[in-house]
Amino acid sequence: MTIVADTSVIMAVIMGEPAKASIKQLTQNQKVIGPASIPWEIGNAFSAMFKRQRISLEDAQKGYDIFKMIPIQYVDID
């Protein structure tokens, strides 16, 4: 099965939100695709959290490192 992910789903996993367990279970051993803009959107999300002092710069960097380990196939959108 192919699953389409967006930034909010990815951030929920990275940030350990309550939906993390079910998202991981649903996507395990599945093909996950998303728009090619996701890396920039993830960066913007961490930037916004840092500016609002919700996370430290170190935590933002760790979160982005976690993001880079998530296997997502990016697709271009017309």
N, C-alpha and C positions, 0 to 999 in steps of 0.2 A: 504494500500500500504506500502511496505517496501522501505526505502530510505537508500542508502549507503553513509555515510559521511566520509570525510577524514579530515586531520588536517587543511588544508587551509580553508575549509568551516567553521569549528568550530572557527578558529582564526578570520575569517571575522566577525562572529557574536559577539564574545567577544570584539573585538577591534572597533566595531561600523563602519565597512567599509560600503561603499555605497550599497553593495549587502545584507546587514543585513536584511532589511525589506523583500525582496523577499525570502530569505532563510527561515526566520521565517514563512512566509506565506505558503511556499511550504511544510514545515516539520510539521506544526501545526496539531496535532491529527493524526500523522503518526508514524509508527514504524521506528526508526532510528537505524541502525546498523553500525558498523565500526570495523576495525581490533583492536585486543587487545593491539597493540602497541601505540594507540592514546594517552593515558596519558603520556607516556614517550616523545612522539613527541611534545605534547603541552608544557611539561616542558622544552624541548630543545628550543622550539621557544621563550618562555619567557626568558630563560637564554641568548639566543643570542641577543634579543632586549635589555636586561639589560646591557650586556657587550658592546654593541654598543652605550649605553647611549640614547637609544630611549625611554625607560621607566624607572621609578624608581623601586626600589625593592618593595616598597609598592604597586605600580600599578601592578607589576607582581604577587604579592601574591593575590591581589584582582581579577585579571584576572583568576588565577588558581581556586580561590573560585567560581567564576562564572562558570567555566568549570565543576566543580564537580556537579553543579546543573542541567546540561544538561542531559536529559535522553537518554542515548545511550546504546544499547545492544552490548557488545563486542563479537566478534567471533574470534576464533583461525584460523590462516592461515597456511596451510601446507607448 
